Amino acid sequence: MKFTVRTLIFFTLLVALSTHAFLQWQRINQVKADIVSVKTEINRLNFDTEYVASHTQVCELAIANNPLPSPFFLAAKRRHEEIAGTSHGNAK
């Protein structure tokens, strides 16, 4: 069989695209399985609303009482305040 360079490039491209699509499909399925696993674990541990609220309050108090808060926390808090201010301003 005689193949031209263009035919070889075309088949190489076809194989590369199909391999990429297959690997992407596998990654998506793995992520879906991980999400189901995390949801199952959350349900198994029974994190109810009261527990989450109390845990959040404890974390906020610990962070607030820290004399040197994390720069990541400060940046996240600033973004949260900006978003809260923007959404509150839009509600009026």
C-alpha positions, 0 to 999 in steps of 0.5 A, a space after each residue: 500500500 502506498 500512503 502519501 504524507 497527507 494521508 499519514 498526517 490525517 490518520 495520525 491526527 484522527 488517532 490523536 483526536 480519538 485518543 484525546 476524546 477517550 481519555 477525556 471521557 475517562 477523566 469525566 467518568 472518574 470525576 463523576 465517580 469521585 463526586 458520588 463518593 464524596 456525596 456518599 461520604 457526606 451522607 454517611 457522616 450526617 453533616 446536618 445544617 446545625 453541625 455545619 453552622 456551628 463548625 463554621 462559627 467556630 472556624 470564624 471565631 478562631 480566624 478572627 482571634 488569630 493575631 495574624 490572619 492568613 493572606 488567603 483568608 483576607 483576600 477571600 473575605 474581601 472578595 466575599 464583602 465585594 460580592 455581598 455588597 454588589 448583590 446587596 446593591 443590585 437587590 435595592 
